[in-house]
Amino acid sequence: MKSQPRSRRLWPGVFITILLALLLVVLRTQILGAFGAYLVRADSPQKADAALVLAGDEWGNRILTAAQLARDGYVPKVLVSGPDGSYGNYECDLAIPFAVKHGYPASYFVHVEHQGRSTLLEAKAVLIEIRRMGIKRLVVVTSDFHTRRAGLIFRKLAPDLQILVVAAPDGNFTADGWWHNREGRKTFLLEWTKTFANWFGV
């Protein structure tokens, strides 16, 4: 039996490739948005023993979000995580005056100084203080793109605590439009890199 010419055998594969490429173009926004949305897994504000502001937000949205939780009566105090290294200061020593400048009383806030340089090391450091304070129900406040990963880390390290995660807005990242600006793209790629690293335990 005579075989088909090689070019004819390739046509189905070429057609499928073109079709997939067209689908990617047509559904580009939905696909990119889905990858952005995966990073965001947050809870609605609820009452808890305390809120914890994770470090790493240059915009101050995390601490302002947590401060508003205190003002609205969800938490009686806000623990502010602060690794050292910001021009010789702990980050919490810069974040708390920023919140006070925006009208929140200094009495809301508790300094939590440490040397953690990653979310995992930060969680290990602050959980020591959280357990010492007898906190059982904790609201972790972090940027929206960081909520899924932060929640997984804290819940794994502290199965004895009830962990809620509340999202603060980010100045560059939105789940449905992160690809429109350079900083948003950088945030997306870095967070996905860290997410993969967490999956593989590195």
Buried (B, 14 or more C-beta within 10 A) or exposed (E): EEEEEEEEEEEEEEEEEEEEEEEEEEEEEEEBBEEBBBBBBBBEBEEBBBBBBBBBBEBBBBBBBBBBBBEEEBBEBBBBBBBBEBEEEBBBBBBBEBBBEEEBEEEBBBBBBBEBEEBBBBBBBBBEBBEEBEBEBBBBBBBBBBBBBBBBBBBEBBEEBBBBBBBBEBBBBBBEEBBEBEEBBEBBEEBBEBBEEBEEEE
